[in-house]
């Protein structure tokens, strides 16, 4: 008996619906099958319970954030497919498992794992930076399996940096210093350890621009600027600490005489072999008169109390 066109359409619709249902069922089941075949974090925690607990409690284990490893493969995202590792019964490096904390793994290989997700932004200058070229690994500073990464906490960050930069630890304990010990200033306020376009991993493109983040009154513009002050603050100041007042590298007037040759009263007052007998300069320092050392906006004072006489 011939089937009507309406009947044929109904059959076609039924067949398509059945096919779609089969495909949908396969799509739903396939992740479950894959999960059953490849070991997940629940399998890993059988041996690595401590690491699993700290992973779940860390930022990497936040399920509500789609960017985290918890939603992108969990343990396998950083450590690799652990199928062979589980079948072999575990062991360090067994089954091609990756351990970023291992001393036998090259720094580039360790960092490559982290850079899979942590690209761009403040890390855009990592390639070619001082830390990268000196084989510094991310895990040398950062703690991954923890709820408290010490280098990201202002209270403990400097201790991590001082592990390598021991000379800076001594400098911040000098009488004149930034309030680093009090936790008001930390290394990352001035430096970007992941690399920058400026010198010394500074967060800005120059020393002065970095200093002006806090010392805005020194920016100017001034009608009569002091050239060293506009060129580089570090010419006169040691930002990490000094035994001289206001972080100066040397005591006045000896600091001033590095640029201002010892002539007139400058040479007399700063003489290391004899003291001046001039009534105008006896027992006086440069800053007693030259108070606007960074610059002045007074056009009448052609040399800031003759500080800038050429």
N, C-alpha and C positions, 0 to 999 in steps of 0.2 A: 504494500500500500504506500503510495508516494507521500512523503512528508511535506507539509506546507512550509512556506517561507517563514511563517511565524514560529513554527516548531523548530526549524533549523536555527533560527536566531536564538531561541531559548536554549538549545543544546550548546551552541557556541559560547553563550554567556556563562552557562554552567561549567563548561570546560575551562574557560579563562579564570573564573572564580576559584575553581579547584586548584588550578596551577598557581595562582597568586597565594592561596592559603598554604600550599606546599612550600613555596619560596619564603613566605613570611615565617613559617615554622622553622625552616632551615636557618634563616637569619637569626632567629631567637635562640636556637639550639647551638649554632656554631660557636659563639663566644663561650658558652658553657662547656662545650666539648673541648675547645682550645684550652680553657682554664683547667680542665680536668687533665689534659695531656701535659701542660707546662706547669712547673711548680710556681706557686704564687707566694705571697708573703706569709700566708698561713702555714705553708710548708717550711719556709725559711725559719720561722720562729721556733720550730721544734728543736733546732740546734742553737739559734742565735736569738734567744728570748730577750736578753738585755738590749741588744741592738734593735730588735723589733719594737720593744716598748718605747725606747727613746725616739725611734723613727716616727711612730704614731703620734707622739707628743710634740714633735718638732714641726716647723713650718712646712717641711717637705711632706709631712703626713696629713696635711689639712685636706679633708675630703671635699669641703665646700669650695675650694679653690681649684678650678679646672686646670690651672697651670702647673700644679704640683706633681711630683712623681707618684703620689698616691692615686692619681687619676690617669696616669700615663704609663703604667707598667710596674709601678712600685719598685721593689728591689731590683728587678731585671733591668730597669731603665739605666741605672748607674753601674750595676755589677755584672750585667750580661745575663744571657739565658742560662739558668741554673740546672737545666735538665740533666746534662752529663755530670754535673757536680753532685746532684742528688743520687744518681744511679751509681756513682763511684763511692758513695758513702761519705762524701764531704772531704775536708782537708784544705789547707791553704793553697790556693791557685789550682786546685784539682778541677778538671772539667772545664777549663777555660774561664773560670770565674775571675772577675776583675776586683782587685782590692786597692782602691786609691790611696789607702794609708800605708801600703807596703813600701819599704825603702828600696826595694829592687825594681820598682816600676819608675820609669823616667817621668820627670816633671811634666813634660809635654803631653804624655799619655794621660796622666792624672787630670791635667787641666782641660784636656780635650773632652773628658766626660762632663765636667762642670759647664764648659762653654757650649755644650749642646743646648742648654736652656738659657744660661746667663750670658747673652750676647747683647751688644749695644748699650745705650744709656751711659752710665758712669764707667762701663768697661769697654767702651768703643776704642780706647787707645791702649788696650792691654798688649796687643802685638807690638813688639819693639820697645816696650817700656822697660825700665830698669829691673823690676822684679822678674819680668818674663825672660829677659836675656840672661839673668843670673840663676836660672833654673829654680825659681821659687814656685812651689806648688800652692794651689788654693788651700789645700788641707794643712799647709804649714802655718797658716794664720787662722783658718776657719775650722770650727768643729761642726760636723754635719749631723751626727746622731746625738743631738742634745737639744734641750729646750732653752739653753742659755749659751749663745755663741759669745765668748768672752771678748772677741775683737769688735763686736757690734754694740757692746755696752760701754758707755763713757767711763764707768767706774773701774773697768778692768782693761780697756783697750790699750792704754799705754804700756801695761805690763807685757802684752803680747808683742808690741812693736819693739820694746826694749830687749827682747830676747836676742835680737840681732843688733839693734842700734844702741849699744851699751854706752857710747860716748854721750848720747843725748840724755840718758838717765842721770849722768853726773851733772850735766848742764842745767837741768830743771831743778836741781837742788841748790843752785847758787842763790846768793841773796837777792839779786834782781832777776825776776823771771815772770813768765806768764802763769796764771793760776791753774796750772795743770794738776798739781797735787790735790787741789780742792775740787777737781772734776768740772770746772767751769769752761775749760779749754782742753780739747783732745787733739791728737795727731790729725785725725780726719777733718778737722775744721780748716786746716791749712793745706793738707796733703791728700791726694787721691792715690792710694796704693795701687790701683788698677791701671794707672797711667794717665797722663795728660799731655796737652800740647805745649805746656810751659816747662820751665826748668825745675829740677828737684821734685818732680811729681806734685807740683803745686796745683791747687784747685783752679786757679786762674792762670792767665797766660803770662803773667809776670809777677815778680816779687811784690812790687808796689800795689798792683791790683788786688793781690791776696791780702796785704796788710790793710788796705782801705776798706775791707769788709767790716772791720771794727774801728779803725782809726780814720774815720771819714773827714775829720777836721783837718787832717794833714794833706788831703787830696788837692785843695785849692779850687780853682786856679788862683794864683797869686800874681800881682802886678810885678813883683820882684821875687822870683823863686830862688831857692838855694839849689844849685845844679845837682849836687850829689843826692839831695832829697827827692828830686824828681826822677833821677836815674835809677837808683836802687837803694831801698831802705837798709839793706844789709851791708852797705858800705860803712855805715857808722854803728849799726845795731847788730847784736847777735840775738836772734829771735828766741832761741832755746834757753838762754840764761847767761848771766854775766856777773862778775864780781864788782862791776862798776854800776853807777846809778843809771836808771832808765835803759837798761840793756845795752849800754854803750860798749863797744869793743875795747876801748882804751880810755884811760882817764883824761879828762880835759885838764890842761890845754894840749896834751901830747896828741890826742886824737885830731884836733884841729890843725896841728902843725904837719900832719901827714900831707895836707894839701896846701896850707898857707905857709909859705916859706918863712923861716925865722928872721924877720926884719922888723924894725921899729919896736913897738912895745910888745909885740907878739913873741919875738925872740927873747926879750929880756925877762918877761914874766915866766916863760917856760924853760928858761935855762936850767940845765941839769948840773951845771958846774958852779953857777953863781946866782945870787938873787938880785932882782932889780932894785935900784934905789930911787926909781922915778916915783914921784908922789902920786902920779895918776894911775900907776899900774901895780904898786906894791901890794902884795897879798890879795890880789884880785884874780878871778878866772874869766875866761872868754864869755861864759854864759851869764856873768854878772851884768854885762852890758848888752850882749847880743842875745836877747831873749826870743826873738822871732826867727829862730834858726832854720825853720822849714820854709819861711817866706813871709812876705808882708804885702798888704794891699794899700799901704800908705805911700802915695807918689812923692810926697815931700821928703820922705826919708830915703834918700837915694841909695843908701847902702845898709839899711837895717842897723843903724848905729855903726856904720862903716864896716859891717861884716863882709859885704860883697864888693869892696873896693878892688878894682882891677889894676 
